[in-house]
């Protein structure tokens, strides 16, 4: 009998913050062992997707059901310090604003160790709009705005 690995533990909510752990692998870096600038966006995207999944926002069902999908409509990012090969990262996401067809999420990436949350490496802010299958802005599916507001206020998420 082969021992199975422990179940995958995604990120988690800590009050109004969603925490998502990531590690820097060789594929994330350039030849100098520094994370390539576009890969910070990948870490942030994974954290946002994980946050939505935990909150019970089923993006796949919305797409497959013909309701629509999310699209990034605005993005700002500030690179402060480089992440390096084999770093442990923590992506912290907070909902800053909820609108009928969009949500604004602030994110920061920090370097961590087993016992210490260290310096901020990157700060960003993303506005995502919900779009119809034809690509036009559309109100979020029923209940999603309520879930985002609950997240923003640090309430228990109604899953």
N, C-alpha and C positions, 0 to 999 in steps of 0.2 A: 504494500500500500504506500502511495506517495502522499506525503503531507502537503496539503494545499496551503498556499500563502494566506495570510489574514485577509479579510475582505478589504476592498479599496475604501479608504476613508476620504471622502471629498472634503472640501472646506467646511467651515461652520460659522454660524453667527455668534458674535460676541457683542451683545447689546445691539446697537444700530450698525455695527461693522460686520462685514463678511471677511473672514480670514481664509486665505488659500495658500497652501505651501507649494513651492516648486523648487526644483534643483536645476542648476545650470549644467547641461551636458555639452560634450564636445561639439555636437551639431549646432548648438546655439551661438558658438563663438567664431571669431575671425582667427586668422593665423597667429595672433598674439595672445589668444586665450581670453579676450575681452568679448562680452556679449555684443553681437551685431545689433545696431540701433533698432532695426525693425522687429527684432525678437522680443523687445519689451512689450510691444503691442500684442504679440501672441500670448505672453504671460497674462496680460490684462484681459484679453478676450476670454481665455480659459477661466479666469476668476469670475468674470461677469456671467458666463454661461453656467458655471457651477452655482453661483448665487441664485440665478433664476430657477435652476433645477430644484435646489433645496427649498425655495419658496413656493414650489408647486406651479410655476409658470412653464407650461409645456410648449416650447417653441416648435418642436417637431409636429405635434398634433395640429397646431395652428397652421403650419405650412401645408401639411398633408390634407387638412380639412378645407383648404382654399381660403382661409381667413386672411393670411398674409404673413409677413416676417419682419424682423427688425433690420434696420440699416443704420450704420453710423452716419450721422449728418454733420457732426462737428467734433473736432478732436484737438485738444491742446496737450502738449507733453513737454516736460522740462527734465533734461538729463542732468543729474547732479554729480554722481560718481559712477564709475563703471562696475558692473557685475562681472565676475570672473569665473572661469571654469571651476566646477564643483561647489560653487557657493550655494548655500541654502537661502531661498528667498521667501518672503512673506508678502503677498499681495493683499492689501487692505482696501476694500471697496465700501463706499457709503453712498446712499441715494441722497442727492441734494435737492432735486425738484421732480415733481410728478405733474405731467400735463395730460390732456386727453389722448394725444397721439404720440407722446414722447416721454422720455425719462432722462434725467441728467445724473450721471454717476461719477463721483470723484474716486480716483485710485492712486495709491502710492505703493511702490515696491521698496522693501527694506531687506537688507542683508541680515541674516540671523545665524545663531549658533544654537546648540542644544539648550543653553541656559540664558541666552541673551538676545534681545532684539536690538539690532544695531542701527546703523545709519540709513537714512533715506537715500535711495539711489535714483529714483525717478518719481515724479509727480505727474498726474494726468487728469484730464476731465473729458468725459465722453458724453455726447448727446446722441441717443438712439431714438429713431422714429419708427413707429409701426406703419408699414406700408401694405397696401392691398397687393394682390397678385399682379395688378397692372402697374405697380410702382408709385401709386398715389398715396399721400398720407391718409391714414384711417385711424379712428379711435381704437385704442387697445381693446382686446376681448374683455367681456364682462368679468369683473373681479380682479383683473391684473392691476389696475390703478390702486385698488384697495390694498393689495398685497405690497406694492411698492411704498405706499404711504405707511403701512405698518412697519416695514423695514426701516424707513426713514425715521420713524418715531421710536425705534428700538423695542417695538411690541413683539409679542409672540406671533409668529408667522402662521396665518390660517391655512394650513396645507390640507 
